[in-house]
Amino acid sequence: MNTELNLSPDKQQGDKPSIFKFITSPILQFEKMKSNPVIWGPLLLTLILTALTSILAVYTPEAQEALQQQKEAGLEVSHTLSIVMGAVGGVIAMIPTLAFMGLILFLVAKLGMGKTTYRQMFSLNLFVTFITVIGQLINTGVAVLAHTSANVTSLNGLVGAKGAMGGVLTSIEIFSIWGFILTAVGLQKVANLSKVASVITVVVLFILGAAIAGIGGTASEAFKGAGL
């Protein structure tokens, strides 16, 4: 029995982490990722989900209202073009975002005396992003079906605040929080970063994200007030 337990980790070192099993067994996938940080399969799947989310977003109440305003202003855009532009734009934006966040995690790990490579941190961020993209897809789908805002799994889905507060509350979202927790665990398992350093990292990332969301909410209300 003891021999089997001792051999099990070595046997798994050559295994590839599964993007689907990451949902139910993230720690095991992180352990596999350390020795085999896969990218292309998970990247393709994440981009497909991103494109689907962007396509659905065209049919949300906010998007439909914006299209109607453009039509009234003489700037009508066909649904087909909106769908194509949304899908392509979402995919194009996702790629540099993944690369940048992978770099941030790599630099954080190095500053924290962790042992890792950029490929490992890119893979880690890619797997975590897969979870958050699922959340975006669910939120967008519910928004289309129920004619609500695409934030049903966020705190703002209950409060319905506007402006800066609305942006901040929208950032407090189930899948995003899950993603932050997974990032903290991943930094420990894949980069050998300390628990304290991992927690501090995700807390800082959360605060920055909430601040950016607050600024975005303020800007959105300002544009609406100006009729833009």
N, C-alpha and C positions, 0 to 999 in steps of 0.2 A: 504493500500500500504506500509506504513512504517513498519507495523508489519511483512509483508512478507520479507521485506529487512532485518530486524533484525534477523529473524529466519533462513534465508538462510545459513549463515555461520555455525550455530550450526548443521543444518541438514547435511551439507557437511562434518562435522568432521569425521564421520564414513566411508565416501566414500574412495575408494582406488584410488590413482592417476593412470592415464592411460598413458602407455608408448607411445601409438599412439597419444593421444590427446596432449601429451607434445609438439608435433611438432607445433601445432597451438595455444595452450593455456598453455604455460609453467608456468605462474604465478599462475593460478588456480591449476595446478598439484602440484606446490611447497606448496601451502596452504594446500592441502590435505595430502601431504607428511609429513608435520610437525606433524600431529596426526596419520598418518598411513603410515610409510615408508616401502613400499613393496620392496621385493628383488627378490624372486625366479623367477617369471614370466619374468620380465624385464631382469634378468641375463641370463635366458635360451635363450631369443630372441637375446640378444646382442652377446652371444657366437655363436649362429647359424650364424648371420651375419658376425662375425669374421671368422668363418670357411669358409664361402662362399667367403669372400674376399681373404683369404689365398689360396683357391683353384684357384681362378681367377688369382692370382698373379703368379702362375706357368706358365701362358700363356702370360705374359707380355714380351715385347722385351728384357728387361734386364735379366729376368729369363731364357728365351730361349737361349740367348747368353751365359749365365753362364753354362747352361746345355751342350751346344755345346763345350765349352772350356773344361769341364770336360770329355766329350766324347773323344775329341782329346788327352787329357792327360791320357786316359785309365781308367778313373773313371766314366764310364757311369752309370747313374741312370735312371731307368724306369720312365715313366710319372706317372704311377699308384703309385709308391712309393713316388715320388715327391709330388703328390697331397695329399696322406695320411699324409706324414710328415709335409707338409705345414699346413693342416687343424688342425692336432693334436698339432703341435707346436704353432700355432696362439692361439688356445684355452687355452693351458697350460700357455702361456705367459700372456694372458689377465687376468686370475684370480688373480695372485699376484699383477698385476699392479693396478687392481681395488681396491684391499684391501689396498695397499700402499697409493694410492691417497686419498682413504677415510680416512685413518689415518692422512694424511697431513692436509686435510680440517678440521678434528676433532680437531687437535692440534692448528691449526690457529684460529678456532672459540673459543676455550678455552682461548688462549692467548689474544684474542680480547674481552674477557669477554662475549662471546656469550653463549646462553643457548641451548645446543644440545646434542645428543648422537651419538656414533659411527655409529649405525644403520642408523640414519637419514643422516649422511654425506656419508655413503656408498651408500645409496639409491640415494642421490643427484648426486653423481659422476657417478653412474650407468646410470641414466637417461641422463646426459650430454654426457657420453661416447656413448650412443646409437646414438646421433646426429652425433658425429665425426666418428663413424663406418660407418654410412650411407654415409658420405662424402668419406671415404676410399673405400667403395664398388663402388661408382659412379666413382671415379678417376681410380680405377683399371679396371672397366668394359670398360671405354672409352679408356684406354691404350691398352687393348686387341683388341678392335674393330678398333681403329684408328692407332694402332702400334706406340704409343707415350709413353712418360714417364708418370708415374702415379701421375702427379702433375698438372693436367689441371685446377684445381680450385685454384691453388696457384699463387703467384706473379711470381714465377720462371717458371710457365707454359708459361708466356709471354716473360720472359727474356732469359731463357735457360742457366743460369750461372752454372759453375761447382765449385767444391771444397767447401771451407768454405762459400763463398757468395751464392752458389747454395743451400746449406743446410739451411742457414738463410732465404733466399727468399722462399724456399719451406715451411718453418714453418709459413709464412704469408699466410694463406689459409682460404678461406671463412668459411668452416665448423668448423675449429679450433677456429677462431675468434668468431663465433657464440657460440661455446662451452664456451669460456672464459666469454663472456657476460652473458650467462645463469648461469655460476658458480657464478659470482658476484651477480646476482639477487637472486640466490638460497641461498647464504650465508646470505643475508639480510632477506629473507622470512622464511627460515627454521631455521637458527641459531640465528636470531635477531642480526646479526653483523651489525655494522654501515656501511654506504655507503662508507665512506673513507677507512675503513679497508678492505672492500670487494674489492674495486678497487685496492688498493695497493697489495692485495694478488694475484689477477689475473695478474697484471702487472709483479710482481716478477716471477710468474709461467711462463708467456710468455717469459720473458727474459732468464730464465733458459732453457726453451725448445728450444729457438732459438740458445742459446750457444751450447747446446748438438747437435742440428742439424748441426751447423757449424763445430763442431769437427768431427761429423760423415761424413760430406761431404769431409773434409780434408783427413780423414782416407781412405775413398772410393777411392779418386783420387790417394792416395799414393799406395794403393794396386794394382790399375790398372797399375800404372807406374812401379810397381815391377813385373807385369805379374801374379799377384795372383787373 
